[in-house]
């Protein structure tokens, strides 16, 4: 055999071994694919169980919470995952990531395993605040409210700006059922934030018709002023939310008594 043939054979062998090693490593360690597919049986190396990934600085457990990967959560905890680990920047826990992404099954699993419903992130926000940021219509978010409140989380807990979960849901949120659930468990409808805004100020400014209806039915006071001297109606007018303006004007005139 010529030297060139021998060299080629060696190169092929080395390449094959490296490829096999890569395949073994990727299939046995904790990967985002194994988490997203909720497939703990594909993992045999759990050594990175509490490491923050370079991509998003999440632990495997936090990622599993985001993906609603209940089987992976069970396996990660069994192998020693830190249930209370916080994101290095936002200080969010796995419970918070489950709430933020509407992962109800993951949230229930984490809470049943001892996850803390009452933890706060770097801005003083609870899981209820975070859920109100991003949840969408039909997400089943009302179940999350009951899960968290039943575990001792105060529905009117305030973040560093004085916002409650109801404030957040009426400004950012996309699921009116989340607003309804917060009111159902006792959220104070006329509570004000550090700028004097009520939930009605927020729903009026952002044009959230159904949320505005719910707040009015729950006793929201239209006459309350924020620190800029604005009522909810004035905020709706400035934001040109015509439908909400009409609703509030009709309510103020007493033409609407039930919605």
PyMOL commands that set and color helices and strands:
alter all, ss='L'
color gray80, all
select helices_A, chain A and resi 3-28+32-36+40-42+60-66+70-78+94-100+104-112+127-134+142-150+165-171+176-184+199-206+209-217+232-238+242-252
alter helices_A, ss='H'
color red, helices_A
deselect
rebuild
show_as cartoon
